[in-house]
Amino acid sequence: MTNVAVIGATCRIGSELVDKLIGRGHTVVAIGRNDQRLVEVNQAAFHREADFNHPRSIQHALRQAKVIVNCGHAKFTTTLLRSLPLSAERLVIVGSTRKFSNFFDSSVRELWDAEDALRDQKLPWTLLQPTMIYGAGVENNIGRVIDLLLTRSILPLPDGGQNLVQPIYFRDVAECLVTAVEREKGLGDVIVAGPREISFEEVVQTAARLMGVKVKIISVPLSIMMTALSIAQKFNLKLPISRDELRRFGEHKAFSISVMRGSLKVEPRPFEDGLREMLLELGAT
């Protein structure tokens, strides 16, 4: 089977991907920045410590790899391309649908730069663009909702949380990565998301119901919340959301997943099913 190098193998998606690839008979090199965390990754994989801040370590870790997967930040794509071994045949990169935000900040620019860099090189490539990922242990949105529901029964949301989101469970992202690894041809830019768009209000209400708690949502105009946040920041008050996150709250994040379903052959699980699994693992039900 294929020699696959997984960069970011210590994150939950990367670790899940390593498990799936080994289960399918691939030879896997698990690459991470922290050797102590690498110990927790599937022991059937080869473990190599490397850091994009030290490109030579990446180059060394990728030796003999045929398919290279980057589960780390897409902003390192240019560094990765400069570190590829001669054995490299395909690239699979994890990006983000944040690139479609109307607020063109440095993080959005980095995502577009990564895609441009992939288009300029010659190897077949697939760039997966996940929407809001949940269950991976690092999300800032649904994980934050769960934490708030454990301590509060009243939750103010910008404009009542009517903005649309399309959350995808981390194991479904890993399944998409497996298919992308095993395809001989790259798919280019592919959006991966949950099966349907839902309002953020529905996210909150679904979480509350599965957790067995009651919550009352108070609708607050986004403009008022932005002003209140600015005032709070002047007094150095610690708040559960940043200004950039809040201003993106008004954006609808709903996408077609026809390519995901047709080319990757992955049917994402409904939000409630994935959230229930997530909550069970967290012991929050």
C-alpha positions as a printed NumPy array, in Angstrom:
array([[  0.   ,   0.   ,   0.   ],
       [  0.948,   3.687,  -0.113],
       [  3.548,   5.415,   2.06 ],
       [  1.601,   8.291,   3.617],
       [  3.026,  11.093,   5.743],
       [  0.513,  12.818,   8.03 ],
       [  1.635,  16.21 ,   9.315],
       [ -0.312,  17.297,  12.392],
       [ -0.818,  13.695,  13.473],
       [ -1.199,  14.703,  17.113],
       [ -4.374,  16.738,  16.52 ],
       [ -7.589,  14.776,  16.789],
       [ -8.324,  14.749,  13.061],
       [ -4.736,  13.763,  12.286],
       [ -4.746,  10.974,  14.861],
       [ -8.081,   9.678,  13.564],
       [ -6.7  ,   9.742,  10.017],
       [ -3.612,   7.783,  11.058],
       [ -5.826,   5.11 ,  12.648],
       [ -7.994,   4.832,   9.542],
       [ -5.053,   4.641,   7.126],
       [ -3.288,   1.965,   9.163],
       [ -6.551,   0.035,   9.324],
       [ -6.629,   0.09 ,   5.523],
       [ -3.096,  -1.268,   5.206],
       [ -1.127,   1.891,   4.448],
       [  2.36 ,   2.576,   5.754],
       [  2.034,   5.782,   7.752],
       [  4.514,   8.289,   9.092],
       [  2.94 ,  10.342,  11.892],
       [  4.566,  13.77 ,  12.138],
       [  4.103,  16.172,  15.02 ],
       [  5.861,  18.977,  16.87 ],
       [  5.748,  17.343,  20.292],
       [  7.34 ,  13.948,  20.837],
       [  5.379,  13.464,  24.075],
       [  2.085,  13.851,  22.205],
       [  3.341,  11.651,  19.362],
       [  3.609,   8.786,  21.832],
       [ -0.197,   8.844,  22.044],
       [ -0.586,   8.339,  18.278],
       [ -1.11 ,   4.83 ,  16.873],
       [  2.057,   2.845,  17.58 ],
       [  1.789,   1.039,  14.231],
       [  2.852,   4.3  ,  12.56 ],
       [  6.393,   5.591,  12.314],
       [  6.758,   8.648,  14.547],
       [  8.839,  11.651,  13.467],
       [  9.117,  14.965,  15.253],
       [  9.169,  18.045,  13.003],
       [  8.124,  21.693,  13.024],
       [  7.334,  24.063,  10.149],
       [  9.388,  26.683,  11.947],
       [ 12.349,  24.421,  11.152],
       [ 11.824,  23.479,   7.471],
       [ 14.766,  21.06 ,   7.443],
       [ 13.011,  18.949,  10.056],
       [  9.929,  18.759,   7.807],
       [ 12.08 ,  17.8  ,   4.848],
       [ 13.716,  15.039,   6.882],
       [ 10.397,  13.763,   8.234],
       [  8.862,  13.513,   4.754],
       [ 11.581,  11.325,   3.249],
       [ 10.251,   8.505,   1.028],
       [  6.626,   9.618,   1.445],
       [  4.405,   9.3  ,  -1.625],
       [  1.28 ,  11.012,  -0.342],
       [  1.647,  13.944,   2.025],
       [ -1.257,  15.133,   4.16 ],
       [ -1.112,  18.386,   6.102],
       [ -3.667,  18.47 ,   8.923],
       [ -1.914,  21.5  ,  10.376],
       [ -2.563,  25.082,   9.34 ],
       [ -2.777,  25.646,   5.594],
       [ -0.627,  28.772,   5.985],
       [  2.409,  26.483,   5.969],
       [  1.659,  25.239,   2.441],
       [  4.468,  27.219,   0.806],
       [  6.988,  25.892,   3.333],
       [  5.667,  22.384,   2.75 ],
       [  6.064,  22.675,  -1.016],
       [  9.688,  23.675,  -0.555],
       [ 10.279,  20.621,   1.644],
       [  8.81 ,  17.89 ,  -0.562],
       [ 10.878,  14.767,  -1.232],
       [ 11.432,  13.471,  -4.766],
       [  9.18 ,  10.536,  -3.87 ],
       [  6.115,  12.807,  -3.463],
       [  3.23 ,  11.914,  -5.777],
       [  0.172,  13.668,  -4.3  ],
       [ -0.749,  16.327,  -1.78 ],
       [ -3.76 ,  16.551,   0.519],
       [ -4.167,  19.773,   2.502],
       [ -6.734,  20.854,   5.092],
       [ -7.889,  24.448,   4.62 ],
       [-11.067,  26.159,   5.788],
       [-14.235,  27.726,   4.405],
       [-13.217,  30.801,   6.384],
       [-11.571,  31.868,   3.124],
       [-15.063,  32.869,   1.95 ],
       [-15.487,  35.401,   4.762],
       [-16.287,  38.968,   3.761],
       [-13.772,  40.14 ,   6.384],
       [-10.473,  39.802,   4.574],
       [ -7.985,  39.61 ,   7.443],
       [ -4.589,  37.905,   7.648],
       [ -6.078,  34.445,   8.289],
       [ -8.25 ,  34.668,   5.172],
       [ -5.303,  35.903,   3.127],
       [ -3.218,  32.92 ,   4.289],
       [ -5.885,  30.495,   3.08 ],
       [ -6.051,  32.077,  -0.37 ],
       [ -2.252,  32.146,  -0.579],
       [ -2.158,  28.431,   0.208],
       [ -4.557,  27.661,  -2.612],
       [ -2.586,  29.824,  -5.054],
       [  0.61 ,  27.986,  -4.103],
       [ -1.024,  24.603,  -4.746],
       [ -2.292,  25.717,  -8.143],
       [  1.207,  26.873,  -9.125],
       [  2.919,  23.531,  -8.462],
       [  2.697,  20.358, -10.57 ],
       [  1.718,  17.528,  -8.236],
       [ -1.928,  16.371,  -8.055],
       [ -3.55 ,  18.012,  -5.06 ],
       [ -6.722,  18.096,  -3.012],
       [ -7.523,  20.993,  -0.715],
       [-10.329,  20.129,   1.683],
       [-12.23 ,  23.17 ,   2.93 ],
       [-14.123,  22.157,   6.092],
       [-16.851,  24.293,   7.594],
       [-17.213,  24.522,  11.385],
       [-15.556,  21.356,  12.72 ],
       [-16.83 ,  19.948,  16.001],
       [-15.686,  17.082,  18.198],
       [-11.987,  17.69 ,  17.529],
       [-11.363,  19.285,  20.915],
       [-10.146,  22.626,  19.57 ],
       [-13.295,  24.237,  18.186],
       [-14.135,  27.723,  19.383],
       [-17.854,  27.626,  18.648],
       [-19.731,  24.47 ,  19.632],
       [-17.282,  23.638,  22.407],
       [-17.848,  27.129,  23.78 ],
       [-21.626,  26.637,  23.61 ],
       [-21.335,  23.452,  25.659],
       [-19.225,  25.197,  28.291],
       [-21.744,  28.056,  28.533],
       [-24.721,  25.706,  28.82 ],
       [-23.085,  24.026,  31.808],
       [-23.142,  27.297,  33.751],
       [-25.865,  29.506,  32.244],
       [-29.572,  29.189,  31.534],
       [-29.793,  32.456,  29.59 ],
       [-27.691,  32.975,  26.491],
       [-27.608,  36.191,  24.43 ],
       [-26.977,  35.579,  20.74 ],
       [-26.382,  38.122,  17.972],
       [-29.71 ,  38.584,  16.177],
       [-31.029,  35.509,  17.98 ],
       [-28.567,  33.157,  16.309],
       [-30.408,  33.151,  12.982],
       [-27.155,  32.973,  11.   ],
       [-26.727,  29.688,   9.136],
       [-23.924,  27.244,   9.851],
       [-23.163,  23.761,   8.526],
       [-21.119,  21.925,  11.188],
       [-19.157,  18.8  ,  10.256],
       [-18.028,  16.119,  12.681],
       [-14.259,  15.606,  12.874],
       [-14.515,  11.896,  12.033],
       [-16.304,  12.764,   8.79 ],
       [-13.427,  15.116,   7.905],
       [-10.988,  12.267,   8.561],
       [-13.036,   9.983,   6.304],
       [-12.844,  12.569,   3.524],
       [ -9.078,  12.696,   3.97 ],
       [ -8.809,   8.922,   3.633],
       [-10.618,   9.   ,   0.299],
       [ -8.486,  11.905,  -0.911],
       [ -5.323,   9.996,   0.026],
       [ -6.4  ,   6.935,  -1.921],
       [ -7.375,   8.782,  -5.097],
       [ -4.648,   8.749,  -7.739],
       [ -5.818,  12.109,  -9.064],
       [ -6.276,  15.286,  -7.1  ],
       [ -9.69 ,  16.869,  -6.736],
       [ -8.549,  20.457,  -6.332],
       [-10.642,  22.594,  -4.025],
       [-13.384,  20.61 ,  -2.209],
       [-15.799,  21.871,   0.439],
       [-16.616,  19.381,   3.189],
       [-19.538,  20.161,   5.475],
       [-22.465,  18.725,   7.364],
       [-25.518,  17.383,   5.5  ],
       [-27.561,  20.584,   5.831],
       [-27.357,  24.148,   7.015],
       [-28.902,  24.96 ,  10.386],
       [-29.246,  28.167,  12.385],
       [-26.899,  28.75 ,  15.297],
       [-30.003,  28.919,  17.451],
       [-30.721,  25.315,  16.461],
       [-27.143,  24.399,  17.383],
       [-27.677,  25.79 ,  20.871],
       [-31.123,  24.266,  21.345],
       [-29.947,  20.85 ,  20.124],
       [-26.997,  20.909,  22.511],
       [-29.219,  21.952,  25.426],
       [-31.711,  19.175,  24.703],
       [-29.032,  16.486,  24.47 ],
       [-27.385,  17.779,  27.656],
       [-30.702,  17.798,  29.488],
       [-30.564,  21.494,  30.349],
       [-32.874,  24.399,  29.614],
       [-31.73 ,  27.58 ,  27.934],
       [-33.441,  30.811,  27.026],
       [-31.982,  32.606,  24.031],
       [-32.087,  36.386,  24.062],
       [-31.792,  38.118,  20.706],
       [-29.398,  41.084,  20.76 ],
       [-28.645,  43.168,  17.653],
       [-25.182,  42.37 ,  16.353],
       [-24.293,  46.072,  16.258],
       [-25.058,  46.461,  19.979],
       [-22.988,  43.395,  20.864],
       [-20.074,  44.74 ,  18.811],
       [-20.241,  48.043,  20.707],
       [-20.457,  46.296,  24.07 ],
       [-17.483,  44.121,  23.17 ],
       [-15.408,  47.164,  22.241],
       [-16.21 ,  48.806,  25.59 ],
       [-15.361,  45.616,  27.48 ],
       [-12.008,  45.349,  25.685],
       [-11.097,  48.883,  26.791],
       [-11.44 ,  47.727,  30.377],
       [ -9.453,  44.524,  29.665],
       [-12.427,  42.327,  30.506],
       [-12.046,  38.7  ,  29.467],
       [-14.917,  37.636,  27.216],
       [-15.748,  34.265,  25.604],
       [-15.622,  35.673,  22.052],
       [-13.297,  37.964,  20.12 ],
       [-14.294,  40.936,  17.978],
       [-13.334,  39.11 ,  14.755],
       [-15.365,  36.057,  15.74 ],
       [-18.363,  38.19 ,  16.631],
       [-18.408,  40.168,  13.39 ],
       [-18.314,  36.898,  11.423],
       [-21.362,  35.767,  13.375],
       [-23.612,  37.609,  10.947],
       [-22.319,  35.678,   7.947],
       [-24.269,  32.71 ,   6.599],
       [-22.079,  29.634,   6.163],
       [-24.046,  27.264,   3.953],
       [-22.44 ,  25.278,   1.134],
       [-23.146,  22.582,  -1.435],
       [-21.512,  19.242,  -0.629],
       [-22.218,  17.598,  -3.973],
       [-18.496,  17.039,  -4.689],
       [-17.962,  15.636,  -1.209],
       [-20.771,  13.172,  -1.735],
       [-20.03 ,  12.396,  -5.376],
       [-16.233,  12.273,  -5.535],
       [-15.251,  11.517,  -1.956],
       [-18.221,   9.178,  -1.392],
       [-18.677,  10.459,   2.162],
       [-22.121,  11.061,   3.624],
       [-21.694,  13.298,   6.689],
       [-23.651,  12.402,   9.781],
       [-26.481,  14.681,  10.952],
       [-25.43 ,  17.311,  13.486],
       [-27.465,  15.777,  16.281],
       [-25.826,  12.368,  15.81 ],
       [-22.296,  13.756,  15.825],
       [-23.015,  16.057,  18.765],
       [-24.466,  13.184,  20.772],
       [-21.261,  11.192,  20.214],
       [-19.177,  14.228,  21.145],
       [-21.124,  14.83 ,  24.349],
       [-20.825,  11.176,  25.368],
       [-17.066,  11.361,  25.021],
       [-16.998,  14.561,  27.05 ],
       [-19.276,  13.089,  29.703],
       [-21.578,  16.103,  29.3  ],
       [-24.851,  14.197,  29.001]])
